[in-house]
Amino acid sequence: MRKRLFGVLTAGVALALVAGGQSAAEPAAGLIQPDPMLAFLPAEAQVDWAAVHRGREARKQNREQARVAAKSAGQPLAYTEKETGQGANDAPSKAEHVAGFGTGRGKNPKLTLTGDLAGDPTIPVVPPSAEMNDAIPHASALGTSVRTSGTIGDGPYGSGGDGSGDHDFYRLTGGSEGKYVVVTTDTPAGDLDTLLAAFDSTGSLLGQHDNLAGTTDSRLQVFLPAGQDVYVMVAAAGPGGIPADPLKPGTGKRVLTEGDYDLTVSSGSNDKDHFSVDLKAGDVLGASAAGKATRVVVHDPAGREVFGSSQDFSFLYAENSPMPAGGNAVADFVAPKDGRYTVGAENGDGRYDVTVEAYRPGSELNQRPEVLTIFLDFDGARVNTRIFSSDPSAGNKDLSPLKKFLPGWGLSAADENAVIDGVVATTRENIEKDLAAKGTNKRFAVRILNSRDHADPWGQKNVSRVVIGGSIAEAGIQTVGIAQSIDAGNFGKEETSLVLLDILSAPAAQTGTSLNRYITPASDRIAFIGRAIGNITAHEAGHMSGSWHQDQFNALDAIMDQGGNPKGMFGVGPDAVGGTADDVDVDFHEDVLNPNEGFTGIEDSLNRTAWAYVRGAN
């Protein structure tokens, strides 16, 4: 059985691969940890989750002002939930309809939904755990559907003890199949400002959350792997909230706020509030939940869940994206056809506000029709890697051209044109041909240019690029591919993605993501190499045009599959040899969102990409 990528990643450890296919026994120093949501990681990737969380916080802060400036003016339509008890709007089929919202003439594209979620009365309540539970070895066992209470400051490390700061740890077990749970704190009285964090058994940080929007309470979605324990910590927010050593009591820095808290662990809530809105084909819908709702979900006219989220990922949007951001949870969606869709607020107990906004795709905001360009740069390029990370080591980096990596595949300079032909043909097939033939949008216009056959248009309006070349050591980023943003609606039409070639050209024995692993004397190696690199190129372009990762281990191999299953992305057929007759044409598809990134629902990446490249409305 293949393991899911996120299920085997280890916090605190870097990729065990560096440029030129060299293996490393120790973590590579001075390299940037990419955000896994933006990156196509190799099969053996090990993620430093603490670095990921630091990067996300920095990205949020850096982009908040730009995103606020990009928002359109105008007062939103306000709608207050009419449900007075529970059950009246708990399903999409029972959604309360909100008239007057939309992108059409006379409609308001901005909406605020206000309502209340009733807590689940069936969740059992257990007594508070006894001190001392200040580290992972001393954690109190807790069920996955339970309420309890506790106090920060009552143990030997609070203000009445040595003053290093009180931390309460709880052990949650995944059971036979594994599951997601939502952990929330509530501080009805007192000064305590809570912080929630999750750790594995080694003390590696898996995730953390501070303030629910508008409160000092916290909410954290936690995945409990099958047969494994995860340790949830409640502490006071601020410097020292995360102890220096989660395995050792008394390793905080100082006393912060103290007081009582209530803790709830659940897989959801009984009460779910759904509201229906009318969308046009191509409408780009964004929703952000604040207050006590910690999950937002979108359903299509057939009642299928098409996007569910319990996290704010808006820091990954393009800088000039107008989509709603912040809060406890954010969702985005591109409507494939006219119809009545629903937005739901879930997982909470109390009052909430959900911001809903709809926009036409970015190219329709212009006054005249236009063709968008994706430029494939094989010649090497200088890239400012600060667009991918705020890490101090980021900056201008010079990346080597494709030809430097040909010997790694047993090819010579004479083969370069054939490889480029294959990459260009595959990228065009995935983006130009497939979208034009299968997409729902008939005003679709995008062109694929390349550095061999065309003058370099980078820097011009409406030109994004994918740099195909360079290594991890040159870029300073531990990945195979990475996109600048995930941009539903394609509002940032001048962005950069990378496809690095060192791991792809490494010796087969060093990495499962090397193309050499699938090349034998029976292979048409040039055709295979061109198609595999072209698929990764289309994958990164798919992020820039608004698609998230899909499940890489289900039966359908798709362009937007997450890294970790290179055989599927490379289109290797049942014979496990690349470049043979049974190879698979991997395309943009409607497929399940990657559950390991915390999303639920079915994503139509073909539709998202097609509408990203719509001509201007006029």
Wavefront OBJ file of the C-alpha trace (Angstrom):
o trace
v 0.000 0.000 0.000
v 1.404 3.390 -0.974
v 1.646 5.967 1.786
v 0.313 9.450 1.371
v 3.004 12.116 1.131
v 1.936 14.119 4.171
v 1.564 10.978 6.249
v 5.281 10.224 6.072
v 6.828 13.669 6.220
v 9.052 14.331 9.187
v 9.270 17.757 10.729
v 12.653 19.322 11.277
v 14.440 17.429 8.487
v 15.471 18.799 5.104
v 15.435 17.001 1.763
v 18.148 14.366 1.621
v 19.067 15.432 -1.912
v 21.083 18.277 -3.297
v 22.164 19.441 -6.731
v 23.695 16.925 -9.098
v 21.921 14.006 -7.461
v 24.294 13.854 -4.493
v 22.809 12.250 -1.417
v 23.268 13.787 1.998
v 23.211 12.039 5.346
v 22.566 15.300 7.152
v 19.922 17.957 6.403
v 21.098 20.361 3.708
v 22.004 23.710 5.251
v 21.011 27.107 3.927
v 18.089 25.869 1.819
v 14.550 27.216 1.799
v 11.740 24.921 2.913
v 8.998 25.439 0.282
v 5.344 25.455 1.205
v 4.049 21.989 0.197
v 0.831 23.524 -1.153
v 2.848 25.443 -3.768
v 5.494 22.811 -4.471
v 5.812 19.559 -6.391
v 7.935 17.653 -3.905
v 9.932 14.495 -4.623
v 8.724 11.159 -3.324
v 11.187 11.092 -0.412
v 10.622 14.688 0.665
v 10.818 15.400 4.374
v 9.223 18.656 5.428
v 10.375 21.003 8.161
v 6.904 21.952 9.343
v 8.133 24.574 11.777
v 9.766 26.368 8.829
v 6.567 26.004 6.804
v 4.517 27.637 9.569
v 7.023 30.470 9.922
v 6.909 31.043 6.175
v 3.134 31.104 6.128
v 2.948 33.683 8.881
v 5.493 35.878 7.097
v 3.633 35.517 3.813
v 0.368 36.502 5.500
v 1.909 39.665 6.893
v 3.694 40.591 3.667
v 0.620 40.232 1.495
v -2.110 41.545 3.752
v -1.720 45.175 2.732
v -1.501 44.396 -0.983
v -4.580 42.204 -0.816
v -6.603 44.815 1.052
v -5.677 47.391 -1.584
v -6.828 45.017 -4.323
v -10.308 44.573 -2.904
v -13.117 46.299 -4.739
v -15.079 49.097 -3.114
v -18.746 48.946 -2.186
v -20.917 47.870 0.709
v -21.758 44.174 0.878
v -25.249 42.772 0.823
v -26.127 41.687 4.374
v -28.112 38.556 5.113
v -28.999 37.151 8.547
v -29.833 33.479 8.969
v -33.554 32.809 9.386
v -33.186 29.399 11.053
v -34.478 29.627 14.622
v -33.749 26.113 15.823
v -31.692 23.373 14.218
v -32.257 21.397 11.036
v -33.986 23.963 8.817
v -30.892 24.724 6.666
v -28.574 21.875 7.617
v -28.207 20.514 4.074
v -27.621 22.126 0.655
v -31.110 21.035 -0.394
v -32.508 23.121 2.493
v -30.308 26.176 1.950
v -31.720 29.647 2.566
v -31.613 31.527 -0.732
v -29.947 34.945 -0.861
v -31.381 37.023 -3.695
v -29.478 39.904 -5.214
v -25.976 38.447 -4.984
v -23.838 37.867 -8.069
v -21.773 39.396 -10.847
v -24.645 40.165 -13.213
v -26.192 43.549 -13.881
v -27.984 44.904 -10.828
v -26.409 42.302 -8.504
v -24.096 42.892 -5.541
v -20.906 40.764 -5.767
v -20.211 41.101 -2.042
v -22.206 39.413 0.709
v -21.992 39.014 4.488
v -23.799 36.043 6.036
v -24.500 36.166 9.770
v -25.883 33.331 11.848
v -25.464 30.979 14.794
v -24.249 27.398 15.001
v -25.596 25.173 17.740
v -23.031 22.981 19.456
v -23.261 19.210 19.428
v -25.084 18.225 22.648
v -24.107 14.564 22.279
v -20.377 15.111 22.874
v -19.540 13.702 26.344
v -17.898 15.834 29.007
v -14.990 14.435 31.026
v -13.325 15.898 34.148
v -10.197 18.053 33.882
v -6.866 16.246 33.708
v -4.617 16.345 36.728
v -1.274 18.140 36.712
v 1.446 17.501 35.800
v 0.752 17.165 32.054
v 3.318 19.700 30.832
v 5.114 17.620 28.183
v 4.481 14.844 25.675
v 5.555 11.971 27.983
v 3.080 13.206 30.614
v 0.164 13.942 28.236
v -3.355 13.105 29.359
v -5.228 10.629 27.122
v -8.297 12.152 25.513
v -10.951 10.817 23.141
v -11.664 12.160 19.663
v -15.188 13.301 20.516
v -15.083 14.885 23.931
v -15.297 18.065 25.978
v -13.113 18.863 28.966
v -11.705 21.862 30.787
v -8.423 22.971 32.213
v -6.401 25.824 33.642
v -3.233 27.453 32.385
v -1.237 28.538 35.446
v -2.246 25.875 37.980
v 0.800 23.618 37.717
v 4.382 23.785 38.973
v 5.461 26.030 36.081
v 2.842 28.775 36.295
v 3.011 32.067 38.184
v 2.674 30.127 41.429
v 5.575 27.863 40.505
v 8.906 28.492 38.788
v 7.428 30.980 36.294
v 8.533 29.195 33.111
v 4.940 28.932 31.889
v 2.247 26.264 32.110
v 1.549 23.933 29.114
v -1.220 21.287 29.066
v -0.683 18.287 26.742
v -3.331 15.810 25.558
v -2.785 12.556 23.650
v -5.159 11.752 20.760
v -5.051 8.409 18.930
v -5.861 7.872 15.254
v -7.459 4.431 15.612
v -7.475 1.831 12.841
v -8.084 4.153 9.879
v -6.971 7.623 10.914
v -9.183 10.692 10.990
v -9.344 14.461 11.072
v -10.519 16.130 14.259
v -11.122 19.764 15.104
v -9.784 20.969 18.449
v -11.130 24.258 19.836
v -10.657 26.267 22.997
v -13.182 28.571 24.607
v -12.366 31.071 27.362
v -15.722 32.410 28.575
v -14.131 34.400 31.391
v -10.731 35.630 32.447
v -7.665 36.934 30.669
v -6.306 33.730 29.069
v -5.370 34.078 25.386
v -4.959 30.484 24.210
v -2.566 28.879 21.755
v -3.157 25.408 20.317
v -0.361 23.302 18.856
v 0.009 19.696 17.683
v 3.151 17.520 17.860
v 4.132 14.019 16.872
v 5.704 11.615 19.345
v 9.198 12.974 18.653
v 8.197 16.515 19.588
v 8.108 17.790 15.996
v 5.585 20.571 15.466
v 2.729 19.551 13.127
v 0.603 22.681 13.331
v -0.481 25.561 15.515
v -3.221 28.176 15.758
v -3.635 31.288 17.830
v -6.692 33.511 17.457
v -10.024 32.577 15.983
v -11.102 35.641 14.016
v -12.442 38.219 16.440
v -11.590 36.255 19.595
v -8.647 35.098 21.707
v -9.795 31.467 21.405
v -8.102 28.934 19.113
v -9.055 26.218 16.625
v -6.791 23.606 15.068
v -7.644 20.914 12.540
v -5.511 17.859 13.295
v -4.970 14.686 11.270
v -4.542 11.574 13.429
v -2.710 8.917 11.374
v -3.909 5.338 11.710
v -2.307 3.637 14.699
v -0.371 6.737 15.726
v -0.656 9.304 18.503
v -0.730 13.067 18.095
v -0.183 15.388 21.049
v -2.265 18.549 21.322
v -1.011 21.329 23.570
v -2.980 24.154 25.152
v -0.882 27.093 26.313
v -0.916 30.872 26.472
v -0.238 32.696 23.217
v 2.924 34.747 22.887
v 6.718 34.285 23.050
v 7.299 31.035 24.898
v 3.903 29.616 24.019
v 5.733 26.784 22.250
v 8.134 25.205 24.758
v 11.782 24.836 23.830
v 11.473 21.051 24.255
v 7.938 19.567 24.104
v 9.366 16.320 25.504
v 10.574 17.994 28.708
v 8.429 19.828 31.304
v 9.350 23.341 32.357
v 10.983 24.425 29.088
v 8.816 27.465 28.475
v 10.257 30.974 28.569
v 7.945 32.910 30.831
v 4.439 33.206 32.266
v 2.032 34.849 29.836
v -1.723 35.073 30.320
v -3.320 32.564 32.675
v -6.831 31.335 33.344
v -9.447 28.661 32.687
v -10.379 27.186 29.321
v -12.850 24.717 27.855
v -11.511 22.255 25.281
v -13.577 20.456 22.625
v -12.364 17.681 20.331
v -14.786 16.695 17.570
v -15.076 15.686 13.933
v -17.596 18.419 13.245
v -20.887 19.689 14.610
v -24.532 18.722 14.237
v -25.583 22.190 13.111
v -24.600 23.223 9.572
v -25.951 26.388 7.970
v -26.247 26.548 4.167
v -27.118 29.512 1.957
v -27.722 29.413 -1.803
v -26.560 32.000 -4.347
v -26.865 32.241 -8.119
v -23.609 32.169 -10.094
v -22.741 32.568 -13.762
v -20.335 30.274 -15.589
v -16.816 31.483 -14.831
v -17.714 33.332 -11.637
v -14.821 33.118 -9.180
v -16.318 32.657 -5.718
v -14.446 33.275 -2.480
v -15.672 32.756 1.074
v -14.097 33.435 4.472
v -15.558 32.370 7.822
v -15.024 34.339 11.033
v -16.389 34.149 14.561
v -17.335 30.678 15.788
v -17.626 28.938 12.395
v -14.382 27.098 11.662
v -15.252 25.438 8.352
v -16.653 26.813 5.109
v -17.944 24.586 2.310
v -19.268 25.060 -1.236
v -21.706 22.704 -3.007
v -22.672 22.707 -6.679
v -26.263 22.636 -8.038
v -26.244 18.813 -7.887
v -25.428 18.929 -4.164
v -21.840 17.726 -4.577
v -19.220 19.171 -2.269
v -16.780 21.059 -4.507
v -14.650 22.773 -1.867
v -14.464 22.364 1.890
v -11.859 24.042 4.084
v -11.016 24.511 7.756
v -7.997 26.758 7.198
v -7.060 30.202 5.945
v -4.786 29.609 2.953
v -5.317 33.044 1.379
v -1.641 33.938 1.895
v -1.018 31.719 -1.152
v -3.169 33.897 -3.430
v -1.590 36.278 -5.926
v -0.687 39.625 -4.395
v -3.343 41.487 -6.387
v -6.078 38.895 -5.938
v -9.266 40.557 -4.635
v -10.547 37.343 -3.030
v -11.658 37.465 0.643
v -8.921 36.545 3.107
v -8.340 35.940 6.776
v -10.688 34.471 9.328
v -10.789 30.850 10.429
v -11.366 29.194 7.063
v -11.272 30.238 3.415
v -12.654 28.550 0.281
v -12.478 29.400 -3.411
v -14.342 27.997 -6.396
v -14.823 28.659 -10.114
v -18.336 27.935 -11.400
v -18.342 25.651 -14.480
v -21.876 26.668 -15.496
v -24.778 28.921 -14.572
v -26.688 27.663 -11.572
v -27.603 27.849 -7.915
v -24.682 26.999 -5.627
v -24.537 26.879 -1.827
v -22.106 28.225 0.743
v -22.134 26.583 4.174
v -20.792 27.458 7.630
v -19.906 24.499 9.854
v -17.905 23.248 12.846
v -18.667 25.680 15.595
v -20.794 26.710 18.519
v -21.990 30.308 18.450
v -22.207 33.379 16.254
v -20.357 33.649 12.962
v -19.902 35.920 9.964
v -19.083 34.559 6.516
v -17.791 36.932 3.834
v -18.747 35.826 0.322
v -17.524 37.591 -2.833
v -17.772 36.830 -6.543
v -15.570 38.142 -9.353
v -15.196 37.599 -13.046
v -11.805 36.139 -14.080
v -8.879 38.545 -14.063
v -8.637 38.960 -17.831
v -12.288 40.022 -18.029
v -11.464 43.057 -15.909
v -9.655 44.604 -18.871
v -11.280 46.818 -21.452
v -10.310 44.776 -24.508
v -9.795 41.134 -25.438
v -6.331 39.805 -24.774
v -4.238 36.686 -25.154
v -2.331 35.511 -22.092
v 1.161 34.080 -22.533
v 3.020 31.315 -20.714
v 6.717 31.530 -21.557
v 8.831 28.382 -21.158
v 12.423 29.411 -20.464
v 15.000 26.686 -21.170
v 18.013 29.029 -21.373
v 18.620 29.562 -17.693
v 17.342 32.644 -15.890
v 17.867 34.950 -12.961
v 14.980 34.583 -10.531
v 14.319 36.524 -7.345
v 13.283 33.711 -5.025
v 11.696 36.123 -2.567
v 8.498 35.566 -4.555
v 8.489 32.054 -3.069
v 9.769 32.732 0.447
v 10.645 35.484 2.901
v 13.583 33.412 4.154
v 16.711 35.598 4.554
v 18.575 33.361 2.097
v 16.108 34.179 -0.695
v 17.136 36.664 -3.380
v 18.367 36.795 -6.953
v 19.495 33.342 -8.063
v 21.023 32.300 -11.400
v 19.618 29.016 -12.694
v 21.412 26.812 -15.207
v 19.844 26.002 -18.580
v 18.258 22.695 -19.573
v 21.315 21.606 -21.558
v 23.420 21.306 -18.401
v 21.255 18.393 -17.222
v 21.107 16.361 -20.454
v 24.109 14.146 -19.563
v 22.260 12.991 -16.452
v 19.781 11.237 -18.762
v 22.500 9.900 -21.041
v 21.770 12.555 -23.665
v 24.056 14.943 -25.538
v 23.779 18.527 -26.728
v 22.474 17.180 -30.038
v 19.360 15.928 -28.190
v 18.412 19.283 -26.676
v 16.035 20.352 -29.447
v 14.159 17.056 -29.315
v 13.711 17.319 -25.544
v 12.488 20.911 -25.873
v 10.086 19.790 -28.610
v 8.650 17.187 -26.223
v 8.263 19.585 -23.289
v 6.612 22.248 -25.445
v 4.288 19.755 -27.153
v 3.166 18.246 -23.833
v 2.608 21.638 -22.213
v 0.636 22.851 -25.227
v -1.416 19.660 -25.288
v -2.303 20.025 -21.606
v -3.055 23.744 -21.692
v -3.856 24.926 -25.211
v -5.339 21.852 -26.872
v -7.091 20.064 -24.001
v -8.626 23.211 -22.567
v -9.805 24.434 -25.951
v -11.310 21.043 -26.756
v -12.802 20.154 -23.369
v -13.206 23.426 -21.482
v -16.590 25.026 -20.999
v -15.335 28.476 -21.950
v -15.416 29.236 -25.674
v -13.518 32.546 -25.415
v -10.416 30.805 -24.218
v -7.068 32.316 -25.332
v -3.594 31.386 -24.153
v -0.383 30.855 -26.063
v 2.711 28.869 -25.115
v 5.993 30.473 -26.201
v 9.515 29.210 -25.553
v 13.047 30.585 -25.322
v 14.351 28.618 -28.312
v 11.782 29.783 -30.842
v 10.654 33.176 -29.573
v 12.056 36.429 -28.247
v 11.876 36.588 -24.479
v 8.624 38.408 -23.550
v 9.168 38.192 -19.784
v 8.435 41.535 -18.157
v 5.636 42.408 -20.534
v 1.995 42.603 -19.498
v 0.028 39.346 -19.373
v 3.142 37.149 -19.519
v 3.846 34.443 -16.936
v 6.836 32.152 -17.172
v 7.981 28.695 -16.171
v 11.756 28.438 -15.825
v 12.799 24.874 -16.736
v 16.314 24.368 -15.480
v 18.429 24.966 -12.430
v 19.022 22.878 -9.328
v 18.113 22.900 -5.656
v 21.564 24.256 -4.816
v 21.237 27.091 -7.343
v 17.685 28.057 -6.405
v 18.145 27.394 -2.712
v 14.683 25.765 -2.624
v 14.153 22.117 -1.710
v 11.731 21.047 -4.421
v 11.279 19.801 -7.977
v 8.701 22.428 -8.928
v 7.148 25.468 -7.277
v 4.606 28.116 -8.280
v 4.465 31.735 -7.168
v 0.808 31.511 -6.130
v -2.420 29.561 -6.352
v -4.564 32.077 -8.142
v -8.227 31.220 -8.771
v -9.363 33.588 -11.525
v -5.764 34.325 -12.618
v -5.615 37.869 -11.257
v -1.805 37.786 -11.121
v -1.052 37.375 -14.803
v 2.701 38.057 -14.573
v 4.067 35.322 -12.302
v 6.962 32.832 -12.220
v 7.164 29.104 -11.588
v 10.185 26.808 -11.500
v 10.816 23.237 -12.675
v 14.235 22.261 -11.292
v 16.054 19.424 -13.050
v 18.680 18.058 -10.668
v 16.491 15.473 -8.952
v 14.785 14.559 -12.231
v 18.186 13.816 -13.797
v 19.805 12.159 -10.770
v 20.961 8.515 -10.879
v 18.036 6.135 -10.465
v 19.381 4.662 -7.230
v 19.424 8.022 -5.436
v 15.802 9.130 -5.682
v 12.422 7.728 -6.607
v 11.638 10.950 -8.458
v 14.445 10.598 -11.016
v 13.252 9.992 -14.568
v 16.127 7.523 -14.844
v 14.247 5.192 -12.496
v 11.794 4.468 -15.330
v 14.218 4.383 -18.292
v 15.384 1.045 -19.729
v 16.707 -0.026 -23.149
v 13.047 -0.390 -24.181
v 12.362 3.316 -23.512
v 12.003 6.107 -26.018
v 13.880 8.189 -23.497
v 13.612 11.547 -25.260
v 9.850 11.230 -25.674
v 9.493 10.146 -22.041
v 11.693 12.930 -20.651
v 9.901 15.584 -22.703
v 6.466 14.381 -21.632
v 7.351 14.045 -17.927
v 8.898 17.527 -17.708
v 5.964 18.899 -19.715
v 3.505 17.430 -17.222
v 5.293 19.066 -14.267
v 5.401 22.331 -16.231
v 1.634 22.159 -16.774
v 1.217 21.342 -13.074
v 2.957 24.557 -12.035
v 0.993 26.561 -14.620
v -2.132 24.952 -13.160
v -1.310 26.436 -9.746
v -0.827 29.898 -11.262
v -4.227 29.545 -12.920
v -5.947 28.589 -9.683
v -5.893 24.828 -9.032
v -4.944 23.126 -5.775
v -3.353 19.712 -5.370
v -5.472 16.645 -6.010
v -5.178 13.149 -4.528
v -2.051 11.555 -6.002
v -2.806 8.037 -4.788
v -6.312 7.380 -6.039
v -7.065 5.562 -9.307
v -6.957 8.680 -11.506
v -3.589 10.176 -12.456
v -4.091 13.907 -13.015
v -1.874 16.908 -13.758
v -2.713 18.525 -10.398
v -1.816 15.452 -8.329
v 0.412 16.268 -5.395
v 4.038 15.118 -5.459
v 4.993 11.775 -3.981
v 3.719 9.579 -6.821
v 6.155 10.312 -9.666
v 5.084 7.278 -11.687
v 1.612 8.774 -12.015
v 2.783 12.299 -12.885
v 5.277 10.978 -15.449
v 2.557 8.955 -17.187
v 4.369 5.623 -16.748
v 2.093 2.779 -17.799
v 1.440 -0.643 -16.259
v 4.793 -2.009 -17.473
v 6.554 0.448 -15.077
v 8.818 1.581 -17.940
v 8.668 5.123 -19.293
v 8.623 5.807 -23.004
v 6.748 2.681 -24.075
v 3.429 2.064 -25.793
v 1.365 1.746 -22.620
v 2.326 5.163 -21.226
v -0.580 7.312 -19.993
v -1.685 10.757 -21.201
v -1.996 12.702 -17.932
v -4.394 15.673 -18.162
v -6.294 18.235 -16.101
v -9.272 16.400 -14.599
v -12.157 16.660 -12.173
v -10.736 14.818 -9.175
v -10.725 14.701 -5.377
v -8.883 17.516 -3.611
v -5.866 16.269 -1.734
v -7.152 15.264 1.723
v -3.697 15.568 3.268
v -3.732 19.324 2.698
v -6.860 19.659 4.831
v -9.403 20.096 2.016
v -12.477 18.103 1.037
v -14.523 18.001 -2.132
v -14.079 17.568 -5.882
v -11.981 20.067 -7.843
v -12.519 20.628 -11.571
v -8.980 21.708 -12.518
v -9.864 21.702 -16.220
v -12.591 24.288 -15.644
v -10.453 26.390 -13.302
v -7.639 26.550 -15.839
v -9.908 27.253 -18.793
v -11.554 30.239 -17.108
v -8.157 31.552 -16.014
v -7.372 32.108 -19.691
v -10.646 33.646 -20.843
v -10.478 36.561 -23.255
v -11.547 40.005 -22.042
v -15.294 40.514 -21.768
v -15.421 43.034 -24.586
l 1 2 3 4 5 6 7 8 9 10 11 12 13 14 15 16 17 18 19 20 21 22 23 24 25 26 27 28 29 30 31 32 33 34 35 36 37 38 39 40 41 42 43 44 45 46 47 48 49 50 51 52 53 54 55 56 57 58 59 60 61 62 63 64 65 66 67 68 69 70 71 72 73 74 75 76 77 78 79 80 81 82 83 84 85 86 87 88 89 90 91 92 93 94 95 96 97 98 99 100 101 102 103 104 105 106 107 108 109 110 111 112 113 114 115 116 117 118 119 120 121 122 123 124 125 126 127 128 129 130 131 132 133 134 135 136 137 138 139 140 141 142 143 144 145 146 147 148 149 150 151 152 153 154 155 156 157 158 159 160 161 162 163 164 165 166 167 168 169 170 171 172 173 174 175 176 177 178 179 180 181 182 183 184 185 186 187 188 189 190 191 192 193 194 195 196 197 198 199 200 201 202 203 204 205 206 207 208 209 210 211 212 213 214 215 216 217 218 219 220 221 222 223 224 225 226 227 228 229 230 231 232 233 234 235 236 237 238 239 240 241 242 243 244 245 246 247 248 249 250 251 252 253 254 255 256 257 258 259 260 261 262 263 264 265 266 267 268 269 270 271 272 273 274 275 276 277 278 279 280 281 282 283 284 285 286 287 288 289 290 291 292 293 294 295 296 297 298 299 300 301 302 303 304 305 306 307 308 309 310 311 312 313 314 315 316 317 318 319 320 321 322 323 324 325 326 327 328 329 330 331 332 333 334 335 336 337 338 339 340 341 342 343 344 345 346 347 348 349 350 351 352 353 354 355 356 357 358 359 360 361 362 363 364 365 366 367 368 369 370 371 372 373 374 375 376 377 378 379 380 381 382 383 384 385 386 387 388 389 390 391 392 393 394 395 396 397 398 399 400 401 402 403 404 405 406 407 408 409 410 411 412 413 414 415 416 417 418 419 420 421 422 423 424 425 426 427 428 429 430 431 432 433 434 435 436 437 438 439 440 441 442 443 444 445 446 447 448 449 450 451 452 453 454 455 456 457 458 459 460 461 462 463 464 465 466 467 468 469 470 471 472 473 474 475 476 477 478 479 480 481 482 483 484 485 486 487 488 489 490 491 492 493 494 495 496 497 498 499 500 501 502 503 504 505 506 507 508 509 510 511 512 513 514 515 516 517 518 519 520 521 522 523 524 525 526 527 528 529 530 531 532 533 534 535 536 537 538 539 540 541 542 543 544 545 546 547 548 549 550 551 552 553 554 555 556 557 558 559 560 561 562 563 564 565 566 567 568 569 570 571 572 573 574 575 576 577 578 579 580 581 582 583 584 585 586 587 588 589 590 591 592 593 594 595 596 597 598 599 600 601 602 603 604 605 606 607 608 609 610 611 612 613 614 615 616 617 618
